[in-house]
Amino acid sequence: MFKDLWKQRVKFVEADLIKELRRTKSIDENLMRAMEYSLMAGGKRLRPILLMAAADASGGSGEKFITVADALEMIHTYSLIHDDLPAMDNDDRRRGKLTNHKVFGEATAILAGDALLTLAFEVVLRQRDVPPEILLTVLKEISTAAGAAGMVGGQAIDLRSEGVQIDLATLKLMHTGKTGALFKAAIRSGAILAQASEKKLLDLTRYAENFGLAFQITDDILDVTGDEKILGKPTGSDIKNAKSTYVSLTSLDEAKRLAQETVDEALNSLESFGAKADFLRELVQYLISRDH
C-alpha cells in the first residue's frame, strides 16, 4: 500500500512536472533541453510527495497542491545540477546518468540550474484555489529554505568544510540547511496549504526536522556501504573529498543508532495524528532501510 501510493504519486508528479515545464517559454531551445534533462531524470520525488502527504495528514487533499509541489522539485533539481559541477562536488553521474554539465557543458548547466530556480517561483504562483495570503506564506517558506538561511547556506558550510574535520554541531547545522531545509519547507508548506491548526503545524515541523536528519545520516551510511549500481552515483565521494560525515565523526554503528533514534523522534511527533499520517510514518521508517 505504502509503496503503491508512492509509485502512483511519482507518476502524478512527473506528468505534472513536464506539463509545467512545457508551459514555460524560453528563447533558447538548448537551455530548455538541459532543464528537462535533469528535471525528468527520475528520482524519488520526495519533496513534492512530502508536501502532498503533509497536506493529507492535515486534513486536506494533497494532490490539489501539485503545482507548489512541482516547484519544490524544480528547486531540488537546480541544487543537484549545481552540486555536481566541478567547482562543487565534481560528480560525473547522477541517478545513473551523466550529470548535466557532462552533457551540456558547465556554462549551460549553470544556466539550466538558474532557470529552474527562477521558474519554481513562477510555478508557485500558478497554484489555483489557494487564498493569496496563504500562497504568500508558502512562498516565503520556500524562498527562505532555498536561500542563505537554508540550502545555499548549508552548501557554503559544506564547501568550507572540505579537508577540515568539523564537529557534530557544525555538521548538523550544515545539513539542516543543505538537505533539511527543503524537506522542512515541503512539509510545512503542505500543512499551511491545507490550513492545519497551529498544533498540527508544530508537530509536523518536528517531524520534518527529524526526517531531514534521518535522511542525511542514512545518506552518509550509504556512501560507505551502498552499491554504486543501485545508488546511481559514485560511492566513497565523501572520503574522496575529505568531508566530515556522521560516519567519520562517530562510527558506522553509532551512525546507524543515531538514525534509528531520529526516526523514533519523528514517529513520536505524529502521535496526535490519525491514519491520514500513516504514509509519513511509513516513509520515515523506510528511510533507514533504503538502499538508494
ROLONU-296641 format. One line per 10 residues: number of its first residue (from 0); their letters; for each residue x, y, z of N, C-alpha, C. Coordinates in nm, 2 decimals. Example, Ala and Ser with C-alpha at 12.3 -4.5 7.8 and 13.67 -1.06 7.14 Angstrom:
<pts>
0) as) 1.32/-0.57/0.78/1.23/-0.45/0.78/1.32/-0.33/0.78; 1.28/-0.22/0.71/1.37/-0.11/0.71/1.29/0.00/0.79
</pts>
This chain:
<pts>
0) mfkdlwkqrv) 0.08/-0.12/0.00/0.00/0.00/0.00/0.09/0.13/0.00; 0.18/0.13/0.09/0.27/0.25/0.10/0.35/0.27/-0.03; 0.42/0.16/-0.08/0.50/0.18/-0.20/0.41/0.20/-0.32; 0.29/0.14/-0.32/0.20/0.16/-0.43/0.16/0.31/-0.44; 0.12/0.37/-0.33/0.09/0.51/-0.33/0.20/0.59/-0.37; 0.32/0.56/-0.32/0.44/0.64/-0.36/0.46/0.63/-0.51; 0.45/0.51/-0.57/0.47/0.50/-0.71/0.36/0.58/-0.79; 0.24/0.57/-0.74/0.13/0.65/-0.81/0.16/0.80/-0.81; 0.21/0.84/-0.69/0.24/0.99/-0.68/0.36/1.03/-0.75; 0.46/0.94/-0.77/0.57/0.97/-0.85/0.53/1.00/-0.99
10) kfveadlike) 0.44/0.91/-1.05/0.39/0.92/-1.18/0.31/1.05/-1.20; 0.23/1.08/-1.09/0.15/1.20/-1.09/0.23/1.32/-1.09; 0.34/1.33/-1.01/0.43/1.44/-1.01/0.50/1.46/-1.14; 0.55/1.35/-1.20/0.63/1.36/-1.32/0.54/1.40/-1.44; 0.42/1.36/-1.44/0.33/1.40/-1.55/0.30/1.55/-1.54; 0.29/1.60/-1.42/0.26/1.74/-1.40/0.39/1.83/-1.41; 0.50/1.77/-1.38/0.63/1.85/-1.40/0.65/1.88/-1.54; 0.64/1.78/-1.63/0.66/1.80/-1.77/0.56/1.90/-1.83; 0.44/1.89/-1.78/0.33/1.99/-1.82/0.37/2.13/-1.78; 0.42/2.15/-1.66/0.45/2.28/-1.62/0.58/2.33/-1.69
20) lrrtksiden) 0.67/2.24/-1.72/0.79/2.28/-1.79/0.76/2.32/-1.94; 0.67/2.25/-2.00/0.63/2.27/-2.14/0.55/2.40/-2.15; 0.49/2.45/-2.04/0.42/2.57/-2.04/0.51/2.69/-2.04; 0.64/2.66/-2.01/0.74/2.77/-1.99/0.80/2.80/-2.13; 0.81/2.93/-2.15/0.87/2.97/-2.28/1.02/3.01/-2.26; 1.10/2.98/-2.35/1.24/3.02/-2.35/1.29/3.06/-2.49; 1.38/3.15/-2.49/1.43/3.20/-2.62/1.55/3.11/-2.67; 1.58/3.01/-2.59/1.69/2.92/-2.62/1.65/2.77/-2.60; 1.64/2.70/-2.71/1.59/2.56/-2.70/1.69/2.47/-2.63; 1.82/2.49/-2.65/1.92/2.41/-2.58/1.91/2.42/-2.43
30) lmrameyslm) 1.88/2.54/-2.38/1.86/2.56/-2.24/1.75/2.48/-2.19; 1.64/2.48/-2.26/1.52/2.40/-2.22/1.55/2.25/-2.22; 1.63/2.21/-2.32/1.67/2.07/-2.32/1.75/2.03/-2.20; 1.84/2.12/-2.16/1.92/2.10/-2.04/1.84/2.10/-1.91; 1.74/2.18/-1.90/1.65/2.19/-1.79/1.57/2.06/-1.78; 1.51/2.02/-1.89/1.43/1.89/-1.90/1.52/1.77/-1.87; 1.64/1.77/-1.92/1.73/1.65/-1.90/1.74/1.62/-1.75; 1.77/1.72/-1.67/1.78/1.69/-1.52/1.65/1.68/-1.45; 1.55/1.76/-1.49/1.42/1.76/-1.42/1.35/1.63/-1.43; 1.37/1.57/-1.55/1.30/1.44/-1.58/1.39/1.32/-1.58
40) aggkrlrpil) 1.50/1.33/-1.50/1.59/1.22/-1.49/1.55/1.11/-1.39; 1.43/1.13/-1.33/1.39/1.03/-1.23/1.42/1.07/-1.09; 1.43/0.98/-1.00/1.45/1.01/-0.86/1.33/0.98/-0.78; 1.34/1.00/-0.65/1.23/0.96/-0.55/1.12/1.06/-0.55; 1.14/1.18/-0.59/1.04/1.29/-0.59/0.99/1.31/-0.45; 1.09/1.30/-0.35/1.05/1.31/-0.21/0.99/1.44/-0.17; 1.04/1.55/-0.22/0.99/1.68/-0.17/0.84/1.71/-0.21; 0.81/1.69/-0.34/0.66/1.70/-0.37/0.58/1.60/-0.30; 0.63/1.48/-0.28/0.55/1.38/-0.22/0.53/1.41/-0.07; 0.63/1.46/-0.01/0.62/1.51/0.13/0.52/1.62/0.15
50) lmaaadasgg) 0.52/1.71/0.06/0.42/1.82/0.06/0.28/1.77/0.06; 0.25/1.68/-0.04/0.12/1.62/-0.05/0.08/1.54/0.07; 0.18/1.46/0.12/0.15/1.38/0.24/0.12/1.46/0.36; 0.19/1.57/0.38/0.16/1.66/0.49/0.03/1.73/0.48; -0.01/1.76/0.36/-0.14/1.82/0.34/-0.25/1.72/0.37; -0.23/1.59/0.33/-0.32/1.48/0.36/-0.34/1.46/0.51; -0.22/1.46/0.58/-0.22/1.44/0.72/-0.29/1.55/0.80; -0.29/1.67/0.74/-0.35/1.79/0.80/-0.50/1.80/0.77; -0.56/1.70/0.69/-0.70/1.70/0.66/-0.73/1.76/0.53; -0.63/1.79/0.45/-0.65/1.84/0.31/-0.64/1.73/0.21
60) sgekfitvad) -0.64/1.78/0.08/-0.62/1.68/-0.03/-0.49/1.72/-0.09; -0.39/1.64/-0.07/-0.25/1.67/-0.11/-0.24/1.69/-0.26; -0.31/1.62/-0.34/-0.29/1.63/-0.49/-0.34/1.76/-0.54; -0.43/1.83/-0.46/-0.48/1.96/-0.50/-0.36/2.06/-0.51; -0.25/2.04/-0.44/-0.14/2.13/-0.43/-0.02/2.09/-0.52; -0.05/2.01/-0.62/0.06/1.96/-0.70/0.15/2.07/-0.76; 0.09/2.18/-0.79/0.16/2.29/-0.86/0.28/2.34/-0.77; 0.25/2.36/-0.64/0.35/2.41/-0.55/0.45/2.29/-0.53; 0.40/2.17/-0.53/0.49/2.05/-0.52/0.59/2.05/-0.63; 0.54/2.07/-0.75/0.63/2.08/-0.87/0.75/2.18/-0.85
70) alemihtysl) 0.71/2.29/-0.79/0.81/2.40/-0.78/0.92/2.35/-0.68; 0.89/2.27/-0.58/0.99/2.22/-0.49/1.09/2.13/-0.56; 1.03/2.05/-0.65/1.12/1.95/-0.73/1.21/2.03/-0.82; 1.16/2.14/-0.88/1.25/2.22/-0.96/1.36/2.28/-0.88; 1.34/2.33/-0.76/1.44/2.39/-0.68/1.54/2.28/-0.64; 1.49/2.16/-0.61/1.58/2.05/-0.57/1.67/2.01/-0.69; 1.61/2.01/-0.81/1.69/1.97/-0.93/1.79/2.07/-0.96; 1.76/2.20/-0.95/1.86/2.31/-0.97/1.98/2.28/-0.87; 1.95/2.25/-0.75/2.06/2.23/-0.65/2.15/2.11/-0.69; 2.09/2.01/-0.74/2.17/1.89/-0.79/2.26/1.92/-0.90
80) ihddlpamdn) 2.20/2.00/-1.00/2.28/2.04/-1.12/2.41/2.12/-1.07; 2.38/2.21/-0.98/2.50/2.29/-0.93/2.59/2.21/-0.84; 2.53/2.13/-0.75/2.62/2.04/-0.67/2.72/1.96/-0.74; 2.67/1.91/-0.86/2.75/1.82/-0.94/2.87/1.89/-1.02; 2.86/2.02/-1.02/2.96/2.10/-1.10/3.10/2.08/-1.05; 3.20/2.09/-1.13/3.34/2.08/-1.09/3.38/2.17/-0.97; 3.32/2.29/-0.96/3.35/2.38/-0.85/3.29/2.34/-0.72; 3.19/2.24/-0.73/3.12/2.19/-0.61/3.17/2.05/-0.58; 3.09/1.95/-0.61/3.12/1.81/-0.58/3.19/1.74/-0.69; 3.19/1.80/-0.81/3.26/1.74/-0.93/3.23/1.60/-0.95
90) ddrrrgkltn) 3.10/1.57/-0.97/3.05/1.44/-0.99/3.01/1.42/-1.14; 3.04/1.30/-1.19/3.01/1.27/-1.33/2.88/1.21/-1.36; 2.82/1.14/-1.26/2.70/1.07/-1.27/2.60/1.11/-1.17; 2.47/1.11/-1.21/2.36/1.14/-1.11/2.24/1.05/-1.16; 2.18/0.97/-1.07/2.07/0.89/-1.10/2.10/0.79/-1.22; 2.23/0.75/-1.22/2.26/0.65/-1.33/2.29/0.72/-1.46; 2.28/0.85/-1.47/2.31/0.92/-1.60/2.42/1.01/-1.58; 2.48/1.06/-1.70/2.58/1.16/-1.69/2.52/1.29/-1.63; 2.60/1.36/-1.55/2.55/1.48/-1.49/2.53/1.59/-1.60; 2.45/1.69/-1.57/2.41/1.79/-1.67/2.53/1.85/-1.74
100) hkvfgeatai) 2.64/1.89/-1.66/2.75/1.96/-1.72/2.83/1.87/-1.81; 2.82/1.74/-1.79/2.89/1.64/-1.88/2.82/1.63/-2.01; 2.70/1.66/-2.02/2.62/1.65/-2.14/2.61/1.79/-2.21; 2.59/1.89/-2.14/2.56/2.02/-2.20/2.67/2.13/-2.18; 2.78/2.09/-2.10/2.88/2.18/-2.07/2.85/2.26/-1.94; 2.96/2.31/-1.88/2.94/2.38/-1.75/2.86/2.50/-1.75; 2.88/2.59/-1.85/2.80/2.71/-1.86/2.66/2.69/-1.88; 2.62/2.60/-1.96/2.47/2.57/-1.98/2.41/2.50/-1.86; 2.49/2.42/-1.79/2.44/2.35/-1.67/2.41/2.46/-1.56; 2.50/2.56/-1.55/2.48/2.66/-1.45/2.35/2.74/-1.49
110) lagdalltla) 2.33/2.77/-1.61/2.22/2.85/-1.66/2.09/2.76/-1.64; 2.10/2.63/-1.67/1.98/2.54/-1.65/1.94/2.54/-1.50; 2.04/2.54/-1.41/2.00/2.54/-1.27/1.94/2.68/-1.23; 2.00/2.78/-1.28/1.94/2.92/-1.26/1.80/2.93/-1.31; 1.78/2.88/-1.43/1.64/2.89/-1.49/1.54/2.81/-1.41; 1.58/2.69/-1.36/1.49/2.60/-1.28/1.45/2.67/-1.15; 1.55/2.73/-1.09/1.53/2.80/-0.96/1.43/2.92/-0.98; 1.45/3.00/-1.08/1.36/3.11/-1.10/1.22/3.07/-1.15; 1.22/2.96/-1.23/1.09/2.91/-1.28/1.01/2.86/-1.16; 1.07/2.80/-1.06/1.00/2.75/-0.95/0.91/2.85/-0.88
120) fevvlrqrdv) 0.95/2.97/-0.87/0.87/3.08/-0.81/0.75/3.12/-0.90; 0.78/3.12/-1.03/0.67/3.14/-1.12/0.56/3.03/-1.11; 0.61/2.91/-1.09/0.52/2.79/-1.08/0.43/2.80/-0.95; 0.50/2.84/-0.84/0.42/2.85/-0.72/0.30/2.94/-0.74; 0.32/3.05/-0.81/0.22/3.15/-0.84/0.11/3.10/-0.94; 0.13/2.98/-1.00/0.03/2.92/-1.09/-0.07/2.84/-1.01; -0.04/2.81/-0.88/-0.13/2.73/-0.80/-0.26/2.80/-0.79; -0.37/2.72/-0.81/-0.50/2.77/-0.81/-0.57/2.73/-0.68; -0.68/2.80/-0.65/-0.77/2.77/-0.54/-0.71/2.77/-0.40; -0.61/2.87/-0.38/-0.55/2.89/-0.26/-0.56/3.04/-0.23
130) ppeilltvlk) -0.61/3.08/-0.11/-0.61/3.22/-0.07/-0.48/3.29/-0.09; -0.47/3.41/-0.15/-0.34/3.48/-0.17/-0.25/3.49/-0.05; -0.31/3.51/0.07/-0.23/3.53/0.19/-0.16/3.40/0.22; -0.23/3.29/0.20/-0.17/3.16/0.23/-0.06/3.12/0.13; -0.08/3.15/0.00/0.02/3.13/-0.10/0.14/3.21/-0.08; 0.13/3.34/-0.03/0.24/3.42/0.00/0.32/3.37/0.12; 0.25/3.31/0.22/0.32/3.25/0.33/0.40/3.13/0.29; 0.35/3.05/0.20/0.42/2.93/0.14/0.54/2.98/0.06; 0.52/3.09/-0.02/0.63/3.14/-0.10/0.74/3.18/-0.01; 0.71/3.24/0.10/0.82/3.28/0.20/0.89/3.16/0.26
140) eistaagaag) 0.81/3.06/0.29/0.87/2.93/0.35/0.97/2.88/0.25; 0.93/2.87/0.12/1.02/2.81/0.02/1.14/2.89/-0.01; 1.12/3.02/-0.03/1.23/3.11/-0.06/1.34/3.11/0.05; 1.29/3.12/0.18/1.38/3.11/0.29/1.46/2.98/0.29; 1.39/2.87/0.27/1.46/2.74/0.27/1.56/2.72/0.16; 1.53/2.79/0.05/1.62/2.77/-0.07/1.74/2.86/-0.06; 1.74/2.96/0.02/1.85/3.06/0.02/1.96/3.05/0.13; 2.01/3.17/0.16/2.13/3.17/0.25/2.10/3.12/0.39; 1.97/3.13/0.43/1.93/3.08/0.56/1.90/2.93/0.56; 1.91/2.87/0.44/1.88/2.73/0.43/1.97/2.65/0.34
150) mvggqaidlr) 1.93/2.61/0.22/2.00/2.52/0.14/2.13/2.58/0.09; 2.13/2.70/0.04/2.26/2.76/-0.01/2.36/2.79/0.11; 2.30/2.83/0.22/2.39/2.84/0.34/2.46/2.71/0.38; 2.38/2.61/0.38/2.43/2.47/0.41/2.54/2.43/0.31; 2.52/2.46/0.18/2.62/2.42/0.08/2.75/2.50/0.10; 2.73/2.63/0.15/2.85/2.71/0.17/2.94/2.65/0.29; 2.87/2.61/0.39/2.94/2.54/0.50/3.01/2.41/0.45; 2.94/2.34/0.37/2.99/2.21/0.31/3.12/2.24/0.24; 3.12/2.34/0.15/3.24/2.37/0.07/3.35/2.41/0.16; 3.32/2.49/0.26/3.43/2.54/0.36/3.49/2.42/0.44
160) segvqidlat) 3.41/2.32/0.45/3.45/2.21/0.54/3.53/2.10/0.48; 3.55/2.11/0.34/3.62/2.00/0.27/3.77/2.00/0.32; 3.81/1.89/0.36/3.95/1.87/0.41/3.97/1.92/0.55; 3.86/1.96/0.62/3.87/2.01/0.75/3.78/1.92/0.84; 3.83/1.88/0.95/3.74/1.80/1.04/3.66/1.90/1.13; 3.52/1.89/1.11/3.43/1.98/1.18/3.37/1.89/1.29; 3.30/1.96/1.39/3.24/1.89/1.50/3.09/1.85/1.46; 3.03/1.77/1.54/2.90/1.73/1.51/2.80/1.84/1.50; 2.81/1.94/1.59/2.72/2.06/1.59/2.72/2.13/1.45; 2.85/2.15/1.40/2.86/2.21/1.27/2.81/2.13/1.16
170) lklmhtgktg) 2.83/2.00/1.17/2.78/1.90/1.07/2.63/1.91/1.06; 2.57/1.91/1.18/2.42/1.91/1.19/2.37/2.04/1.13; 2.43/2.15/1.16/2.39/2.28/1.11/2.40/2.28/0.96; 2.51/2.23/0.91/2.53/2.22/0.76/2.41/2.15/0.69; 2.38/2.03/0.75/2.28/1.95/0.68/2.14/2.00/0.71; 2.12/2.07/0.82/1.99/2.13/0.85/1.96/2.23/0.74; 2.06/2.30/0.69/2.04/2.39/0.57/2.04/2.31/0.44; 2.15/2.24/0.41/2.17/2.19/0.28/2.07/2.08/0.24; 2.03/1.99/0.33/1.94/1.89/0.30/1.80/1.91/0.37; 1.81/1.95/0.50/1.69/1.95/0.58/1.59/2.07/0.55
180) alfkaairsg) 1.65/2.18/0.50/1.56/2.30/0.49/1.45/2.28/0.38; 1.48/2.22/0.27/1.38/2.20/0.17/1.28/2.09/0.21; 1.32/1.99/0.28/1.23/1.89/0.34/1.13/1.96/0.43; 1.19/2.04/0.52/1.10/2.12/0.62/1.01/2.21/0.54; 1.05/2.28/0.44/0.96/2.37/0.37/0.85/2.29/0.30; 0.89/2.17/0.25/0.79/2.09/0.18/0.68/2.05/0.28; 0.72/2.00/0.39/0.62/1.95/0.49/0.54/2.07/0.55; 0.61/2.17/0.59/0.53/2.29/0.64/0.44/2.35/0.54; 0.49/2.36/0.41/0.40/2.41/0.31/0.28/2.33/0.29; 0.29/2.20/0.29/0.17/2.11/0.27/0.07/2.14/0.39
190) ailaqasekk) 0.12/2.15/0.51/0.04/2.18/0.62/-0.03/2.32/0.61; 0.05/2.42/0.57/0.00/2.55/0.56/-0.11/2.56/0.45; -0.08/2.49/0.34/-0.18/2.49/0.23/-0.31/2.43/0.27; -0.30/2.32/0.35/-0.42/2.25/0.40/-0.48/2.33/0.52; -0.43/2.44/0.56/-0.48/2.52/0.67/-0.48/2.44/0.80; -0.37/2.37/0.83/-0.35/2.30/0.95/-0.36/2.39/1.07; -0.40/2.33/1.19/-0.40/2.40/1.31/-0.26/2.43/1.36; -0.24/2.52/1.45/-0.11/2.55/1.50/-0.04/2.43/1.56; -0.12/2.35/1.63/-0.06/2.23/1.69/-0.01/2.13/1.59; -0.09/2.11/1.49/-0.05/2.02/1.38/0.07/2.07/1.30
200) lldltryaen) 0.07/2.20/1.28/0.19/2.26/1.21/0.31/2.24/1.29; 0.30/2.26/1.43/0.42/2.24/1.51/0.47/2.10/1.52; 0.37/2.00/1.52/0.41/1.86/1.53/0.47/1.82/1.39; 0.42/1.87/1.28/0.47/1.84/1.15/0.61/1.90/1.13; 0.63/2.02/1.19/0.76/2.08/1.19/0.87/1.99/1.26; 0.83/1.94/1.37/0.92/1.85/1.45/0.95/1.72/1.36; 0.85/1.67/1.30/0.86/1.55/1.21/0.96/1.59/1.10; 0.94/1.70/1.04/1.03/1.74/0.93/1.17/1.75/0.97; 1.20/1.81/1.08/1.34/1.83/1.13/1.40/1.69/1.15; 1.33/1.60/1.21/1.39/1.47/1.23/1.40/1.39/1.10
210) fglafqitdd) 1.30/1.41/1.01/1.31/1.34/0.88/1.43/1.38/0.81; 1.46/1.51/0.80/1.58/1.56/0.73/1.71/1.51/0.79; 1.71/1.50/0.92/1.83/1.45/0.99/1.85/1.30/0.96; 1.74/1.22/0.97/1.75/1.08/0.94/1.79/1.05/0.80; 1.74/1.13/0.71/1.77/1.12/0.57/1.92/1.14/0.54; 1.98/1.24/0.61/2.12/1.27/0.58/2.21/1.17/0.65; 2.18/1.12/0.77/2.26/1.02/0.83/2.26/0.89/0.75; 2.14/0.86/0.69/2.14/0.74/0.61/2.22/0.76/0.48; 2.21/0.88/0.42/2.30/0.91/0.31/2.44/0.89/0.34; 2.49/0.93/0.45/2.63/0.92/0.49/2.66/0.77/0.51
220) ildvtgdeki) 2.57/0.69/0.56/2.59/0.55/0.58/2.60/0.48/0.44; 2.51/0.52/0.35/2.51/0.46/0.21/2.63/0.50/0.13; 2.69/0.61/0.16/2.82/0.65/0.09/2.93/0.55/0.13; 2.92/0.49/0.24/3.02/0.39/0.28/2.98/0.25/0.25; 2.85/0.21/0.26/2.80/0.07/0.25/2.72/0.05/0.12; 2.68/0.15/0.05/2.59/0.13/-0.06/2.66/0.07/-0.19; 2.57/0.02/-0.27/2.61/-0.03/-0.40/2.60/0.08/-0.51; 2.71/0.11/-0.57/2.71/0.22/-0.67/2.61/0.20/-0.78; 2.58/0.08/-0.82/2.49/0.05/-0.93/2.35/0.08/-0.89; 2.32/0.05/-0.76/2.18/0.07/-0.71/2.16/0.22/-0.68
230) lgkptgsdik) 2.27/0.28/-0.63/2.26/0.42/-0.59/2.25/0.51/-0.71; 2.31/0.47/-0.82/2.31/0.55/-0.95/2.41/0.67/-0.94; 2.50/0.67/-0.84/2.61/0.77/-0.83/2.72/0.70/-0.76; 2.84/0.76/-0.77/2.96/0.70/-0.71/2.95/0.70/-0.56; 3.00/0.59/-0.50/3.01/0.58/-0.35/3.15/0.62/-0.31; 3.17/0.65/-0.19/3.30/0.69/-0.14/3.34/0.83/-0.17; 3.24/0.91/-0.22/3.28/1.05/-0.26/3.31/1.14/-0.14; 3.25/1.11/-0.02/3.27/1.18/0.10/3.42/1.16/0.14; 3.47/1.04/0.13/3.61/1.01/0.16/3.70/1.08/0.06; 3.66/1.07/-0.07/3.75/1.13/-0.17/3.76/1.28/-0.15
240) nakstyvslt) 3.65/1.34/-0.11/3.65/1.49/-0.09/3.69/1.53/0.05; 3.73/1.44/0.13/3.77/1.46/0.27/3.66/1.54/0.35; 3.54/1.49/0.34/3.43/1.55/0.40/3.40/1.48/0.54; 3.36/1.56/0.64/3.32/1.51/0.76/3.17/1.46/0.75; 3.14/1.34/0.80/3.01/1.28/0.79/2.98/1.23/0.93; 2.85/1.18/0.94/2.81/1.12/1.07/2.89/0.99/1.09; 2.93/0.92/0.99/3.01/0.80/1.00/3.15/0.83/1.04; 3.21/0.93/0.97/3.35/0.96/1.00/3.37/1.03/1.14; 3.27/1.10/1.18/3.28/1.17/1.31/3.24/1.08/1.43; 3.17/0.97/1.40/3.14/0.88/1.51/3.19/0.74/1.47
250) sldeakrlaq) 3.10/0.66/1.42/3.14/0.53/1.36/3.01/0.48/1.29; 3.03/0.37/1.21/2.92/0.32/1.13/2.81/0.28/1.22; 2.84/0.20/1.33/2.74/0.16/1.42/2.67/0.27/1.50; 2.75/0.37/1.54/2.69/0.49/1.61/2.60/0.57/1.51; 2.64/0.58/1.39/2.55/0.65/1.29/2.42/0.58/1.27; 2.43/0.44/1.26/2.30/0.36/1.25/2.21/0.38/1.37; 2.27/0.38/1.49/2.20/0.41/1.61/2.13/0.54/1.62; 2.21/0.64/1.57/2.15/0.78/1.57/2.04/0.79/1.47; 2.06/0.73/1.35/1.95/0.73/1.25/1.82/0.67/1.31; 1.83/0.56/1.38/1.71/0.50/1.44/1.65/0.59/1.55
260) etvdealnsl) 1.73/0.65/1.63/1.68/0.74/1.73/1.61/0.85/1.67; 1.66/0.91/1.56/1.60/1.02/1.49/1.46/0.98/1.43; 1.46/0.86/1.37/1.33/0.81/1.32/1.23/0.80/1.43; 1.27/0.75/1.54/1.17/0.73/1.66/1.12/0.87/1.70; 1.20/0.97/1.70/1.16/1.10/1.74/1.06/1.16/1.63; 1.08/1.13/1.51/0.99/1.17/1.40/0.85/1.10/1.42; 0.85/0.97/1.45/0.73/0.90/1.48/0.65/0.95/1.60; 0.73/0.99/1.70/0.66/1.04/1.82/0.59/1.17/1.79; 0.64/1.25/1.70/0.58/1.38/1.67/0.44/1.36/1.60; 0.42/1.24/1.55/0.29/1.21/1.48/0.19/1.15/1.57
270) esfgakadfl) 0.21/1.14/1.70/0.12/1.07/1.79/-0.02/1.12/1.79; -0.04/1.25/1.77/-0.17/1.30/1.77/-0.25/1.29/1.64; -0.18/1.24/1.54/-0.24/1.23/1.41/-0.30/1.09/1.39; -0.40/1.08/1.31/-0.47/0.95/1.28/-0.41/0.88/1.16; -0.49/0.80/1.10/-0.45/0.72/0.99/-0.40/0.80/0.87; -0.45/0.92/0.86/-0.41/1.00/0.74/-0.26/1.03/0.74; -0.19/1.01/0.86/-0.05/1.04/0.86/0.03/0.91/0.85; -0.03/0.80/0.81/0.04/0.67/0.80/0.14/0.67/0.70; 0.12/0.74/0.59/0.22/0.75/0.48/0.35/0.81/0.54; 0.33/0.92/0.61/0.45/0.98/0.67/0.52/0.89/0.77
280) relvqylisr) 0.45/0.81/0.84/0.51/0.72/0.94/0.59/0.61/0.86; 0.53/0.56/0.76/0.60/0.45/0.69/0.72/0.51/0.61; 0.70/0.63/0.56/0.81/0.69/0.48/0.94/0.71/0.57; 0.92/0.76/0.69/1.04/0.78/0.77/1.11/0.65/0.82; 1.02/0.55/0.83/1.08/0.42/0.87/1.15/0.36/0.75; 1.10/0.38/0.63/1.17/0.33/0.51/1.31/0.39/0.49; 1.32/0.51/0.54/1.45/0.59/0.52/1.57/0.51/0.56; 1.56/0.45/0.68/1.68/0.38/0.73/1.70/0.24/0.68; 1.61/0.19/0.60/1.63/0.06/0.54/1.65/0.07/0.39; 1.65/0.19/0.34/1.66/0.21/0.19/1.81/0.17/0.14
290) dh) 1.82/0.14/0.01/1.95/0.11/-0.04/1.99/0.21/-0.15; 1.91/0.32/-0.16/1.94/0.42/-0.26/1.87/0.55/-0.22
</pts>
